[in-house]
Amino acid sequence: MGGRPPYGYRLVDVGPHPNPSRAPDGRMLHALQRDPVTAPATELIFAMRLAGASPAETARELVDLGFPSPSAHDPRRNPQRVGVGWPKSAVRAILANPTYTGHTVWGRQPSRSVLIDPSPAASGVGSAAATSPVRSTTARSTTGAS
């Protein structure tokens, strides 16, 4: 896997790279693992959205509870950002990211295939059934006030 892990996860080495041409160079295969510092914030974001909270309300709660924002958690990758507080746009971006609901696999290109039964793929915050209301309320909130 390549690229930056989504907020709430970290990359871990899970063994030698499966491609025989890359393994001799010491390249490793990576996987996503729950980040104990930031995953509770991601779980709270989804729980609050399911409870009807707006992204702005959620952002205020995250600040009040002291959770680091994505830019504050990794300032080395975000030198252009101050990292103070939680912008509601960061909450919206997390809610809109299909990696959290198991509908995409992090690090892969989008495909046009349709999952017949998405429940086994839901390895993120919750099952696909549990996050469906999040997606539908998020879609409504992008056109209305939050």
C-alpha positions in Angstrom: 0.0 0.0 0.0 1.1 3.5 -0.7 0.1 7.0 0.3 -1.0 8.6 3.5 -3.2 6.6 5.9 -6.6 8.1 6.7 -6.9 9.9 10.0 -7.5 7.3 12.8 -5.2 4.8 11.2 -1.4 4.2 11.0 0.7 2.2 8.6 2.4 -1.0 9.9 4.7 -3.4 8.2 3.1 -6.8 7.7 5.9 -8.7 6.0 8.0 -8.7 2.9 6.5 -7.2 -0.3 4.7 -9.8 -2.3 6.2 -8.6 -5.6 9.3 -10.7 -6.1 11.1 -7.8 -7.8 10.5 -5.5 -4.8 11.1 -7.9 -1.9 14.9 -8.2 -2.4 15.2 -4.4 -2.0 13.8 -4.6 1.5 10.4 -3.2 0.6 7.7 -4.2 3.0 4.0 -4.8 2.6 1.9 -2.3 4.6 -1.5 -2.5 6.2 -3.7 -0.1 8.1 -3.9 -0.4 11.9 -6.2 1.5 14.2 -4.3 4.4 15.7 -4.9 4.5 19.5 -4.5 8.3 19.7 -6.8 9.3 16.8 -9.2 6.4 16.2 -11.4 7.5 19.1 -11.9 10.9 17.5 -12.9 9.2 14.2 -15.4 6.9 16.1 -16.8 10.0 17.9 -17.3 11.8 14.5 -19.4 8.9 13.2 -21.3 8.4 16.4 -22.2 12.1 16.6 -23.3 12.2 13.0 -25.5 9.2 13.5 -27.0 11.0 16.5 -27.8 14.0 14.2 -25.0 16.4 15.1 -23.7 18.8 12.5 -20.1 18.9 11.4 -19.7 22.2 13.3 -21.1 20.7 16.5 -18.8 17.7 16.1 -15.8 19.9 15.5 -16.5 21.9 18.7 -16.9 18.7 20.7 -13.6 17.3 19.4 -11.8 20.6 20.4 -13.5 20.5 23.8 -12.3 16.9 24.4 -8.8 17.7 23.3 -8.5 15.4 20.2 -5.8 16.5 17.8 -7.0 17.6 14.4 -5.5 15.9 11.4 -3.0 18.7 10.8 -2.0 18.9 14.5 -1.6 15.1 14.8 1.0 15.0 12.0 2.5 18.5 11.7 5.5 17.2 9.7 3.1 16.4 6.8 1.1 19.6 7.3 3.7 22.4 7.8 1.4 24.9 6.0 -1.4 24.4 8.6 -1.5 25.8 12.1 -3.2 22.7 13.5 -5.2 24.6 16.1 -8.8 23.4 16.4 -10.9 21.3 14.2 -12.3 22.8 11.1 -15.8 21.5 10.2 -14.4 20.8 6.7 -12.1 18.2 8.3 -15.1 16.5 9.9 -16.9 16.5 6.6 -13.9 15.0 4.8 -13.7 12.2 7.3 -17.5 11.5 7.0 -17.3 11.5 3.2 -14.2 9.2 3.0 -15.5 5.8 1.8 -12.4 4.1 3.3 -14.0 4.4 6.8 -17.2 2.5 5.7 -15.4 -0.3 3.9 -16.6 0.7 0.5 -13.1 1.2 -0.8 -9.7 -0.2 0.1 -7.1 2.4 1.1 -4.3 2.8 -1.4 -6.1 1.3 -4.4 -7.4 3.1 -7.4 -11.2 3.4 -7.6 -13.0 0.7 -9.6 -16.4 0.4 -11.0 -17.3 -2.9 -9.3 -20.2 -3.1 -7.0 -20.0 -5.0 -3.7 -22.9 -7.5 -3.5 -22.5 -7.9 0.3 -20.4 -5.0 1.7 -20.6 -6.3 5.3 -17.3 -8.3 5.2 -15.5 -5.3 3.8 -16.6 -3.0 6.6 -13.4 -3.2 8.6 -13.5 0.5 9.6 -15.4 2.3 12.3 -18.7 0.4 11.7 -20.5 -1.9 9.4 -21.8 -0.7 6.1 -25.4 -0.9 7.5 -24.5 1.3 10.5 -22.8 3.9 8.4 -25.4 4.1 5.6 -27.4 6.7 7.7 -24.1 8.7 8.0 -23.7 8.8 4.2 -27.2 9.8 3.6 -27.2 12.6 6.3 -23.8 13.7 5.0 -25.1 14.0 1.5 -28.0 16.2 2.7 -25.7 18.4 4.8 -23.5 19.4 2.0 -26.4 21.2 0.3 -27.9 22.7 3.4 -26.6 24.5 6.5 -24.5 22.7 9.0 
